[in-house]
């Protein structure tokens, strides 16, 4: 049976997949700089008979690997970018591999390889059992800065995809059945006039004053936007020396909200605040729009399919060494964090008390809810039916984007969660390839959900991927 072929293939490929995840863990390259990480995945795809198109959508580290022909076309989404400053050895105490270097604090070394494992296993089953259709692995760079999939969707790479599946390393085995926030990312650069800050201050026009006034205005704006919206900023340029009035200063903003339209409305208000800061300081400014993304649209039909297959595959087979690793890591948490984690689950009807690793399969707890983060999976979900699962790759309570997540992502327990995800996605992909009635229901649900909100790229016409943002 094709299902048995997928499971057996991933078991036989266990070492190959684990070694690939180890390599990408060690490389730890940030978004749009994942040259060697992408090469690891591309080389395996080609070795397993995929045709690979590299450098798609104007991004050198983006690729699409394809096998088969015709419809249905099922897409698997892989990511492989790391986070700045989170270098960490795969040990349960804080110990960087190389201080200051990036690290996989979101587990994307596992994410990309898990999707790869599903793709090559499905290809093997298609070849052995002569199954029609096409499987595509999308190599999606720079998820952390919400870039890769947005530009890939804008350039039409998903136009022939009938459904998409992805996953994310987490602390539980479940579905991500909720939504995530839509977002805009943009830099506001103010231009003034330099002068001696003590000897000739009246001649200067401070770009830094404008940045600070804009930031103050944005902070006051928080009171007058919807509760679920988010504004974040950093000052990326603030001047050189205190005795020189800064002629150039810059803030980088994220604007987030549950719906794409809400982001656009708040962003317009933010631009008015920039107008005011410019007027008050007699400076000018320009906006560099880096990227934007949609909220996430979960497809229940594909989600139910993933959950059914996750229940069949079961939780990762953690052993005493994994439990010991997790207990040691939990000891590094701030006081009260684990009790807060257990309480959070109890409030949602799940008893996790005393556990450090999730050893079961949990129904989705986020159905109908909106998380406070964002993902460029959202753009894919508005052009084709999409669902995603999560498997236990890190201990319960591990903070996101932390050295603890990095450590677990390079440890055996992380690899075990990754292999579970590969099996589940592989089985679900087979279902979508071989059960036209299921795919048809997923498409019907998608068309109903997007009928009144057709996808329009959040990117301004002609915008190219922000390759100049390579140095984070």
Residue pairs with C-beta under 8 A, 6 or more apart in sequence:
2 125
2 128
2 129
2 131
2 430
2 434
3 427
3 430
5 121
5 124
5 125
5 128
5 129
6 121
6 122
6 124
6 125
6 423
6 426
6 427
6 430
7 313
7 423
7 426
7 427
9 120
9 121
9 124
9 125
9 426
10 17
10 117
10 118
10 121
10 419
10 422
10 423
10 426
13 117
13 120
13 121
14 419
16 44
17 113
17 116
17 117
17 415
17 418
17 419
17 422
18 415
18 418
18 419
20 40
20 41
20 44
20 113
20 116
21 109
21 110
21 113
21 414
21 415
21 418
22 109
22 410
23 37
23 40
24 37
24 40
24 41
24 80
24 104
24 108
24 109
24 112
24 113
25 90
25 104
25 109
25 409
25 410
26 97
26 410
27 34
27 36
27 37
27 40
27 82
28 82
28 87
28 97
28 101
28 102
28 103
28 104
28 109
29 35
29 36
29 37
29 80
29 81
29 82
29 102
30 81
30 82
30 83
30 84
30 102
30 144
30 470
30 472
31 81
31 141
31 142
31 143
31 144
31 145
31 147
31 148
31 469
31 472
32 59
32 60
32 61
32 81
32 141
32 142
32 145
32 147
32 465
32 466
32 467
32 469
32 470
33 61
33 470
34 61
34 80
34 81
34 82
34 141
34 142
35 60
35 61
37 61
37 80
37 81
37 109
37 112
38 54
38 61
38 62
38 63
38 80
38 139
38 141
41 63
41 65
41 78
41 80
41 112
41 113
41 116
41 137
41 139
42 52
42 54
42 63
42 65
42 139
44 116
44 120
45 52
45 65
45 116
45 119
45 120
45 137
46 52
46 65
48 120
48 123
48 124
49 67
49 123
49 127
50 65
50 66
50 67
50 119
50 120
50 123
50 137
51 65
51 66
51 67
52 63
52 64
52 65
52 66
53 63
53 64
53 65
53 66
54 60
54 62
54 63
55 62
55 63
56 62
56 63
56 64
56 152
56 155
56 157
57 148
57 151
57 152
57 154
57 155
57 157
57 465
58 151
58 155
58 464
58 465
58 467
59 141
59 142
59 147
59 148
59 151
59 465
59 467
60 467
61 139
61 141
61 142
62 139
62 140
62 141
62 148
62 151
62 152
63 138
63 139
64 136
64 137
64 138
64 139
64 157
65 119
65 136
65 137
65 139
66 134
66 135
66 136
66 137
67 119
67 123
67 126
67 134
67 135
67 136
68 123
68 126
68 131
68 132
68 133
68 134
68 135
69 132
69 134
70 132
70 133
70 134
71 133
71 134
71 160
71 162
72 133
72 134
72 162
72 163
72 432
72 433
72 436
72 439
73 133
73 134
73 135
73 136
73 160
73 161
73 162
74 122
74 133
74 134
74 135
74 136
74 161
74 162
74 163
74 164
74 165
74 429
74 432
74 433
75 136
75 137
75 138
75 158
75 161
75 163
75 164
75 165
75 380
75 384
76 115
76 118
76 119
76 135
76 136
76 137
76 138
76 164
76 165
76 166
76 425
76 429
77 115
77 138
77 140
77 149
77 164
77 165
77 166
77 377
77 380
78 111
78 112
78 113
78 114
78 115
78 116
78 137
78 138
78 139
78 140
78 166
79 108
79 111
79 112
79 140
79 141
79 143
79 148
80 108
80 109
80 111
80 112
80 139
80 141
81 108
81 141
81 142
81 143
81 144
81 148
82 102
82 103
82 104
82 105
82 108
82 109
83 102
83 103
83 104
83 105
83 106
83 144
83 401
84 102
84 472
85 100
85 101
85 102
85 103
86 102
86 103
86 104
86 105
86 401
86 402
86 403
86 406
87 96
87 97
87 98
87 99
87 100
87 101
87 102
87 103
87 406
88 94
88 95
88 96
88 97
88 103
88 105
88 403
88 406
88 407
88 410
89 95
89 96
89 97
89 407
89 410
90 407
90 408
90 409
90 410
90 411
91 407
91 411
92 325
92 326
92 328
92 329
92 331
92 332
92 404
92 407
93 328
93 332
94 332
94 403
96 103
96 403
97 103
103 403
103 406
104 110
104 405
104 406
104 409
104 410
105 400
105 401
105 402
105 403
105 405
105 406
105 409
106 144
106 169
106 400
106 401
106 405
107 168
107 169
107 393
107 394
107 405
107 408
107 409
107 414
108 143
108 144
109 409
109 410
110 169
110 393
110 409
110 414
110 415
110 417
110 418
110 421
111 166
111 167
111 168
111 169
112 139
113 418
113 422
114 167
114 418
114 419
114 421
114 422
114 425
115 137
115 166
115 167
115 422
115 425
116 137
116 422
117 418
117 419
117 422
117 423
117 426
118 165
118 421
118 422
118 423
118 424
118 425
118 426
118 429
119 135
119 136
119 137
119 426
119 429
121 422
121 423
121 426
122 135
122 426
122 429
122 430
122 433
123 135
125 131
125 426
125 430
126 133
126 135
126 433
131 430
131 433
131 434
132 433
133 433
135 429
135 433
136 161
138 149
138 152
138 157
138 158
138 164
140 148
140 149
140 152
140 376
141 147
141 148
142 148
142 465
143 149
143 375
143 376
145 185
145 290
145 291
145 466
145 469
145 472
146 183
146 185
146 291
146 292
146 293
146 374
146 375
146 376
147 290
147 291
147 376
147 465
147 466
148 376
149 293
149 376
149 377
149 379
149 380
150 291
150 292
150 293
150 376
150 379
150 457
150 458
150 459
151 291
151 459
151 465
152 158
153 379
153 380
153 383
153 455
153 457
154 457
154 459
158 164
158 380
158 383
158 384
159 383
161 383
161 384
162 384
162 385
162 432
162 439
162 443
163 299
163 302
163 384
163 385
163 386
163 432
163 439
163 442
163 443
164 380
164 381
164 384
164 385
164 386
165 302
165 306
165 386
165 387
165 388
165 425
165 428
165 429
165 432
166 377
166 380
166 386
166 388
166 425
167 388
167 389
167 390
167 391
167 421
167 424
167 425
168 176
168 388
168 390
169 390
169 391
169 393
169 394
169 405
169 409
169 414
169 417
169 418
169 421
170 390
170 391
170 392
170 393
170 394
171 358
171 392
171 393
171 394
171 395
171 396
171 397
171 398
172 358
172 362
172 390
172 392
172 396
173 310
173 315
173 316
173 358
173 360
173 361
173 362
173 390
173 391
173 392
173 417
173 420
174 307
174 310
174 361
174 362
174 363
174 364
174 365
174 389
174 390
175 303
175 306
175 307
175 310
175 363
175 364
175 387
175 388
175 389
175 390
176 296
176 298
176 364
176 366
176 388
176 389
176 390
177 298
177 300
177 303
177 364
177 366
177 367
177 387
178 296
178 298
178 364
178 366
178 367
178 368
178 369
178 370
178 371
179 258
179 295
179 296
179 297
179 298
179 369
179 370
179 371
179 378
180 295
180 296
180 370
180 371
180 373
180 374
180 375
180 377
180 378
181 228
181 230
181 256
181 257
181 258
181 263
181 295
181 370
181 371
181 372
181 373
181 374
182 256
182 257
182 258
182 259
182 260
182 262
182 263
182 292
182 293
182 294
182 295
182 374
182 378
182 458
183 254
183 255
183 256
183 263
183 292
183 293
183 374
184 253
184 254
184 255
184 263
184 264
184 267
184 289
184 291
184 292
184 458
185 252
185 253
185 254
185 289
185 290
185 291
185 292
186 252
186 253
186 255
186 267
186 287
186 288
186 289
186 290
187 236
187 250
187 251
187 252
187 253
187 287
187 288
187 290
188 211
188 214
188 250
188 251
188 252
188 253
188 274
188 285
188 286
188 287
189 207
189 237
189 248
189 249
189 250
189 285
189 286
189 287
189 288
190 207
190 208
190 210
190 211
190 214
190 248
190 249
190 250
190 277
190 278
190 281
190 283
190 284
190 285
191 207
191 247
191 248
191 283
191 284
191 285
191 286
192 204
192 205
192 206
192 207
192 209
192 210
192 245
192 246
192 247
192 248
192 249
192 281
192 282
192 283
193 203
193 204
193 205
193 245
193 247
194 204
194 244
194 245
194 246
194 247
195 201
195 202
195 203
195 204
195 244
195 245
196 204
196 243
196 244
196 245
197 204
197 242
197 243
197 244
197 245
198 243
201 245
204 245
205 245
205 247
205 281
205 282
205 283
206 245
206 246
206 249
206 281
206 283
207 239
207 246
207 247
207 248
207 249
207 281
207 283
208 238
208 239
208 246
208 249
209 280
209 281
209 283
210 249
210 277
210 278
210 280
210 281
210 283
210 285
211 235
211 238
211 249
211 250
211 251
211 277
213 276
213 277
213 280
213 281
214 251
214 273
214 274
214 276
214 277
215 233
215 235
215 251
217 273
217 276
217 277
218 231
218 233
218 253
218 270
218 273
219 231
221 231
221 266
221 269
221 270
221 273
222 231
225 231
225 257
225 266
225 269
226 257
226 258
226 262
228 257
228 258
228 370
228 372
229 255
229 256
229 257
229 258
229 262
229 266
230 254
230 255
230 256
230 257
230 372
231 253
231 254
231 255
231 256
231 266
231 270
232 253
232 254
232 256
233 251
233 252
233 253
233 254
234 251
234 252
235 249
235 250
235 251
236 250
236 251
236 252
237 248
237 249
237 250
238 246
238 249
239 245
239 246
239 248
239 249
240 246
253 270
254 374
255 263
255 266
255 267
255 270
256 263
256 372
256 374
257 263
257 266
258 295
258 370
259 295
260 294
260 295
260 453
260 458
263 292
263 458
271 287
274 285
274 287
277 283
277 285
278 284
278 285
289 459
289 460
289 463
290 466
290 469
291 376
291 458
291 459
291 466
292 458
292 459
293 374
293 375
293 376
293 378
293 379
293 458
294 378
294 379
294 381
294 382
294 455
294 458
295 370
295 378
296 375
296 377
296 378
296 381
296 386
297 378
297 381
297 382
297 386
297 446
297 449
297 450
298 381
298 386
298 387
298 388
299 381
299 385
299 386
299 387
299 442
299 445
299 446
299 449
300 387
300 445
301 385
301 438
301 441
301 442
301 445
302 385
302 386
302 387
302 428
302 432
302 442
303 364
303 387
305 387
305 428
305 431
305 432
305 438
306 387
306 388
306 389
306 424
306 425
306 428
307 361
307 363
307 364
307 389
309 423
309 424
309 427
309 428
309 431
310 361
310 389
310 391
310 420
310 424
311 361
312 427
313 420
313 423
313 424
313 427
314 361
314 420
315 358
315 359
315 360
315 361
315 392
315 420
316 391
316 392
316 393
316 413
316 416
316 417
316 419
316 420
317 416
318 357
318 359
318 392
318 413
318 416
321 412
322 357
322 411
322 412
322 413
322 416
323 356
323 357
325 395
325 408
325 411
325 412
325 413
326 356
326 357
326 395
326 396
326 408
326 413
327 356
329 356
329 395
329 398
329 404
329 407
329 408
330 338
330 356
330 395
330 396
330 397
332 404
333 397
333 399
333 404
337 397
337 399
338 396
338 397
340 397
341 352
341 396
341 397
342 352
342 353
342 354
345 351
345 352
346 352
346 353
348 365
350 362
350 365
352 358
352 396
355 396
356 395
356 396
357 392
357 395
357 396
357 413
358 392
358 396
359 392
373 400
377 386
377 388
379 455
379 457
379 458
380 386
382 450
382 453
382 455
383 455
384 446
385 442
385 443
385 445
385 446
389 421
389 424
389 425
391 417
391 418
391 420
391 421
391 424
392 413
392 417
393 408
393 409
393 413
393 414
393 416
393 417
393 418
394 404
394 405
394 408
394 409
394 413
394 414
395 404
395 408
395 413
398 404
398 405
398 408
399 405
408 414
431 438
432 438
432 439
432 442
